[in-house]
Amino acid sequence: MKTYTLTDLGNKSGEVTEAAFRGPVDITSRGKRKFVLLTAEDYDRLKGRGVQRAVHADDLLAGEADDYVQGLSAPLDGGKDD
């Protein structure tokens, strides 16, 4: 992981942000790690946002399988309910 100081963040912000596009960047102050700079996409992935949940059909409860099939079929039948 690349490391920069808080001073570097102020003086070399372009370099620091470019490094963050390649991976998380440690930001230090007085030799101690204080912050980690990362892209919004990486942050969202860490927080579980935008992550699709995979479900195995055998793990669904009784009515859930029907709901999934209906939801998947809706675009095919023009969104009509039976």
C-alpha positions as a Markdown table, in Angstrom:
| # | Residue | x | y | z |
|---|---|---|---|---|
| 1 | Met | 0.0 | 0.0 | 0.0 |
| 2 | Lys | 1.3 | 3.4 | -0.9 |
| 3 | Thr | 1.9 | 5.9 | 1.9 |
| 4 | Tyr | 1.7 | 9.7 | 1.9 |
| 5 | Thr | 1.8 | 12.3 | 4.7 |
| 6 | Leu | -0.9 | 14.8 | 5.4 |
| 7 | Thr | 1.5 | 17.4 | 3.9 |
| 8 | Asp | 1.8 | 15.3 | 0.8 |
| 9 | Leu | -2.0 | 15.3 | 0.5 |
| 10 | Gly | -2.0 | 19.1 | 0.5 |
| 11 | Asn | 1.0 | 19.5 | -1.8 |
| 12 | Lys | 0.7 | 16.6 | -4.1 |
| 13 | Ser | -3.0 | 16.0 | -4.1 |
| 14 | Gly | -3.0 | 14.9 | -7.8 |
| 15 | Glu | -0.4 | 12.3 | -7.2 |
| 16 | Val | -2.1 | 11.0 | -4.0 |
| 17 | Thr | -5.5 | 10.7 | -5.7 |
| 18 | Glu | -4.0 | 9.0 | -8.7 |
| 19 | Ala | -2.4 | 6.5 | -6.3 |
| 20 | Ala | -5.8 | 5.9 | -4.7 |
| 21 | Phe | -7.2 | 4.9 | -8.1 |
| 22 | Arg | -4.7 | 2.0 | -8.1 |
| 23 | Gly | -5.5 | 1.0 | -4.5 |
| 24 | Pro | -6.0 | 2.2 | -1.0 |
| 25 | Val | -3.5 | 4.8 | 0.2 |
| 26 | Asp | -2.3 | 5.3 | 3.8 |
| 27 | Ile | -2.2 | 8.9 | 5.0 |
| 28 | Thr | 0.1 | 9.5 | 7.9 |
| 29 | Ser | 0.7 | 12.3 | 10.4 |
| 30 | Arg | 3.9 | 12.4 | 12.4 |
| 31 | Gly | 4.7 | 8.9 | 11.3 |
| 32 | Lys | 1.4 | 7.4 | 12.4 |
| 33 | Arg | -1.2 | 6.0 | 10.1 |
| 34 | Lys | -4.3 | 8.3 | 10.5 |
| 35 | Phe | -6.5 | 7.8 | 7.4 |
| 36 | Val | -6.9 | 5.6 | 4.4 |
| 37 | Leu | -7.9 | 7.1 | 1.1 |
| 38 | Leu | -9.8 | 4.9 | -1.4 |
| 39 | Thr | -12.2 | 5.3 | -4.3 |
| 40 | Ala | -15.9 | 5.6 | -3.7 |
| 41 | Glu | -16.4 | 2.3 | -5.5 |
| 42 | Asp | -14.0 | 0.5 | -3.1 |
| 43 | Tyr | -15.8 | 2.2 | -0.1 |
| 44 | Asp | -19.2 | 1.1 | -1.4 |
| 45 | Arg | -17.9 | -2.5 | -1.9 |
| 46 | Leu | -16.6 | -2.5 | 1.7 |
| 47 | Lys | -19.9 | -1.2 | 3.0 |
| 48 | Gly | -21.9 | -3.7 | 1.1 |
| 49 | Arg | -23.6 | -1.2 | -1.2 |
| 50 | Gly | -24.2 | -2.1 | -4.8 |
| 51 | Val | -23.3 | -5.7 | -4.0 |
| 52 | Gln | -25.7 | -8.3 | -5.4 |
| 53 | Arg | -26.7 | -11.0 | -3.0 |
| 54 | Ala | -26.5 | -14.6 | -4.5 |
| 55 | Val | -29.2 | -17.0 | -3.3 |
| 56 | His | -29.4 | -20.7 | -4.1 |
| 57 | Ala | -32.9 | -21.8 | -5.0 |
| 58 | Asp | -32.8 | -24.5 | -2.3 |
| 59 | Asp | -32.3 | -21.9 | 0.4 |
| 60 | Leu | -35.5 | -20.0 | -0.4 |
| 61 | Leu | -38.5 | -20.1 | 1.8 |
| 62 | Ala | -41.8 | -21.5 | 0.5 |
| 63 | Gly | -43.3 | -18.5 | -1.3 |
| 64 | Glu | -39.9 | -16.8 | -2.2 |
| 65 | Ala | -39.2 | -19.0 | -5.2 |
| 66 | Asp | -42.5 | -18.1 | -6.8 |
| 67 | Asp | -41.8 | -14.4 | -6.1 |
| 68 | Tyr | -38.4 | -14.6 | -7.8 |
| 69 | Val | -39.8 | -16.4 | -10.8 |
| 70 | Gln | -42.6 | -13.9 | -11.1 |
| 71 | Gly | -40.1 | -11.0 | -10.9 |
| 72 | Leu | -37.9 | -12.6 | -13.5 |
| 73 | Ser | -40.9 | -13.4 | -15.8 |
| 74 | Ala | -42.4 | -9.9 | -15.6 |
| 75 | Pro | -40.2 | -8.3 | -18.4 |
| 76 | Leu | -41.0 | -11.3 | -20.6 |
| 77 | Asp | -44.8 | -11.0 | -20.3 |
| 78 | Gly | -44.9 | -7.2 | -20.4 |
| 79 | Gly | -45.2 | -6.9 | -16.6 |
| 80 | Lys | -48.7 | -8.4 | -16.5 |
| 81 | Asp | -49.8 | -10.2 | -13.3 |
| 82 | Asp | -51.5 | -13.6 | -13.7 |
